[in-house]
Amino acid sequence: MKKRPDETARDHYGRTALHLAALKSNKEVVEKLCNGEGDINAKDRDGRTPLHLAARIGNEKAVESLLQKNGDANAEDSYEMRAIAYAVECGSETVVRLLVEQRAEVNYWYFPNVSNFRVSQLWTCLWNN
């Protein structure tokens, strides 16, 4: 009988297997871990959830899977950043749309480290949606 891996184990950054799968753009692993025993909204050392990390790199498939399993679209990390801010920062209009469709707060005005150009792209995306 195969031993099941510990889905709650963390690396030295406090990331779980789900965090790492979201970073590596591995949809199949993300989906398996979403159906497992791990916490879908687990926070790493910087307060980031797997959804933050997937949005940060524009990983559309992982974002979609995490949202379908009730990933918190409005969770803030230790820097008061939400997944939607990371999606805007990386320029992923598709991820922004996915987050908005799942009720990410769009009255969220705090976008540190995000250029005014990127913020205007967000509002253009929302306006055209």
C-alpha beads as a LAMMPS data file, in Angstrom:
LAMMPS data file: protein, C-alpha beads

129 atoms
128 bonds

1 atom types
1 bond types

-500.0 500.0 xlo xhi
-500.0 500.0 ylo yhi
-500.0 500.0 zlo zhi

Masses

1 110.0

Atoms # bond

1 1 1 0.000 0.000 0.000
2 1 1 1.382 3.409 -0.983
3 1 1 1.865 5.931 1.766
4 1 1 -0.014 9.176 1.117
5 1 1 2.187 12.300 1.275
6 1 1 1.607 14.770 4.086
7 1 1 -0.286 17.622 2.399
8 1 1 0.162 19.850 5.438
9 1 1 3.990 19.655 5.399
10 1 1 5.749 22.969 4.777
11 1 1 9.083 24.085 3.390
12 1 1 11.339 26.720 4.981
13 1 1 9.163 29.472 3.428
14 1 1 6.039 28.009 5.002
15 1 1 4.714 26.821 1.636
16 1 1 2.665 23.665 1.287
17 1 1 2.628 21.284 -1.667
18 1 1 -0.351 23.234 -3.007
19 1 1 1.640 26.495 -2.907
20 1 1 4.420 24.841 -4.908
21 1 1 2.043 23.294 -7.443
22 1 1 0.405 26.705 -7.975
23 1 1 3.855 28.215 -8.589
24 1 1 4.907 25.491 -11.005
25 1 1 1.761 25.748 -13.166
26 1 1 0.878 22.095 -12.660
27 1 1 -2.915 21.939 -13.067
28 1 1 -3.224 18.194 -12.436
29 1 1 -1.316 18.361 -9.154
30 1 1 -3.246 21.484 -8.083
31 1 1 -6.541 19.688 -8.699
32 1 1 -5.438 16.568 -6.782
33 1 1 -4.233 18.644 -3.847
34 1 1 -7.428 20.725 -3.868
35 1 1 -9.345 17.484 -3.370
36 1 1 -7.031 16.319 -0.598
37 1 1 -6.712 17.061 3.087
38 1 1 -4.627 20.216 2.862
39 1 1 -5.918 23.721 3.599
40 1 1 -6.674 25.440 0.286
41 1 1 -6.257 28.844 1.965
42 1 1 -3.070 27.988 3.885
43 1 1 -0.750 30.973 4.234
44 1 1 3.010 30.872 3.821
45 1 1 5.533 32.898 5.827
46 1 1 4.515 36.042 3.894
47 1 1 0.800 35.395 4.367
48 1 1 0.319 34.310 0.752
49 1 1 -2.152 31.604 -0.187
50 1 1 -1.744 29.307 -3.195
51 1 1 -4.198 31.621 -4.979
52 1 1 -1.894 34.616 -4.401
53 1 1 1.013 32.719 -5.942
54 1 1 -0.979 31.433 -8.930
55 1 1 -2.342 34.932 -9.633
56 1 1 1.130 36.436 -9.277
57 1 1 2.446 34.396 -12.204
58 1 1 -0.776 34.495 -14.230
59 1 1 -1.420 30.769 -13.831
60 1 1 -4.984 30.731 -15.202
61 1 1 -5.624 27.004 -14.771
62 1 1 -4.445 26.931 -11.161
63 1 1 -6.441 30.092 -10.336
64 1 1 -9.546 28.532 -11.839
65 1 1 -9.068 25.268 -9.901
66 1 1 -8.410 27.075 -6.617
67 1 1 -11.464 29.301 -7.033
68 1 1 -13.673 26.301 -7.832
69 1 1 -12.592 24.779 -4.508
70 1 1 -13.382 27.969 -2.552
71 1 1 -9.996 29.615 -2.573
72 1 1 -10.416 32.989 -0.833
73 1 1 -10.252 35.632 -3.583
74 1 1 -10.148 38.427 -0.991
75 1 1 -7.460 37.101 1.358
76 1 1 -4.699 39.623 2.095
77 1 1 -1.076 38.673 2.534
78 1 1 1.329 40.251 5.021
79 1 1 1.812 43.167 2.602
80 1 1 -1.951 43.808 2.347
81 1 1 -1.949 42.499 -1.229
82 1 1 -4.791 40.422 -2.633
83 1 1 -4.686 37.978 -5.527
84 1 1 -6.285 40.550 -7.829
85 1 1 -3.413 42.984 -7.192
86 1 1 -0.906 40.307 -8.172
87 1 1 -2.918 39.498 -11.315
88 1 1 -2.869 43.183 -12.268
89 1 1 0.844 43.412 -11.474
90 1 1 1.678 40.535 -13.833
91 1 1 -0.723 41.856 -16.485
92 1 1 -2.999 38.818 -16.669
93 1 1 -6.396 40.057 -17.820
94 1 1 -7.764 36.496 -17.809
95 1 1 -6.833 35.960 -14.160
96 1 1 -8.339 39.341 -13.258
97 1 1 -11.581 38.294 -14.964
98 1 1 -11.604 34.929 -13.160
99 1 1 -11.146 36.650 -9.811
100 1 1 -13.855 39.230 -10.515
101 1 1 -16.268 36.486 -11.581
102 1 1 -15.647 34.858 -8.197
103 1 1 -16.469 38.060 -6.328
104 1 1 -12.998 39.433 -5.730
105 1 1 -13.526 42.906 -4.311
106 1 1 -13.082 45.449 -7.082
107 1 1 -13.489 48.411 -4.744
108 1 1 -10.017 47.547 -3.591
109 1 1 -7.884 50.637 -4.069
110 1 1 -4.627 49.566 -2.491
111 1 1 -2.178 48.403 -5.149
112 1 1 1.338 48.843 -3.765
113 1 1 4.114 48.192 -6.270
114 1 1 1.633 48.221 -9.148
115 1 1 2.090 50.925 -11.753
116 1 1 -0.739 53.291 -12.620
117 1 1 -0.653 51.786 -16.110
118 1 1 -1.412 48.312 -14.704
119 1 1 -4.211 49.683 -12.511
120 1 1 -5.724 51.428 -15.545
121 1 1 -5.536 48.086 -17.382
122 1 1 -7.519 46.519 -14.530
123 1 1 -10.269 49.106 -14.793
124 1 1 -10.342 48.791 -18.592
125 1 1 -10.710 45.028 -18.202
126 1 1 -13.539 45.455 -15.690
127 1 1 -15.262 48.124 -17.741
128 1 1 -15.302 45.896 -20.814
129 1 1 -16.479 42.836 -18.878

Bonds

1 1 1 2
2 1 2 3
3 1 3 4
4 1 4 5
5 1 5 6
6 1 6 7
7 1 7 8
8 1 8 9
9 1 9 10
10 1 10 11
11 1 11 12
12 1 12 13
13 1 13 14
14 1 14 15
15 1 15 16
16 1 16 17
17 1 17 18
18 1 18 19
19 1 19 20
20 1 20 21
21 1 21 22
22 1 22 23
23 1 23 24
24 1 24 25
25 1 25 26
26 1 26 27
27 1 27 28
28 1 28 29
29 1 29 30
30 1 30 31
31 1 31 32
32 1 32 33
33 1 33 34
34 1 34 35
35 1 35 36
36 1 36 37
37 1 37 38
38 1 38 39
39 1 39 40
40 1 40 41
41 1 41 42
42 1 42 43
43 1 43 44
44 1 44 45
45 1 45 46
46 1 46 47
47 1 47 48
48 1 48 49
49 1 49 50
50 1 50 51
51 1 51 52
52 1 52 53
53 1 53 54
54 1 54 55
55 1 55 56
56 1 56 57
57 1 57 58
58 1 58 59
59 1 59 60
60 1 60 61
61 1 61 62
62 1 62 63
63 1 63 64
64 1 64 65
65 1 65 66
66 1 66 67
67 1 67 68
68 1 68 69
69 1 69 70
70 1 70 71
71 1 71 72
72 1 72 73
73 1 73 74
74 1 74 75
75 1 75 76
76 1 76 77
77 1 77 78
78 1 78 79
79 1 79 80
80 1 80 81
81 1 81 82
82 1 82 83
83 1 83 84
84 1 84 85
85 1 85 86
86 1 86 87
87 1 87 88
88 1 88 89
89 1 89 90
90 1 90 91
91 1 91 92
92 1 92 93
93 1 93 94
94 1 94 95
95 1 95 96
96 1 96 97
97 1 97 98
98 1 98 99
99 1 99 100
100 1 100 101
101 1 101 102
102 1 102 103
103 1 103 104
104 1 104 105
105 1 105 106
106 1 106 107
107 1 107 108
108 1 108 109
109 1 109 110
110 1 110 111
111 1 111 112
112 1 112 113
113 1 113 114
114 1 114 115
115 1 115 116
116 1 116 117
117 1 117 118
118 1 118 119
119 1 119 120
120 1 120 121
121 1 121 122
122 1 122 123
123 1 123 124
124 1 124 125
125 1 125 126
126 1 126 127
127 1 127 128
128 1 128 129
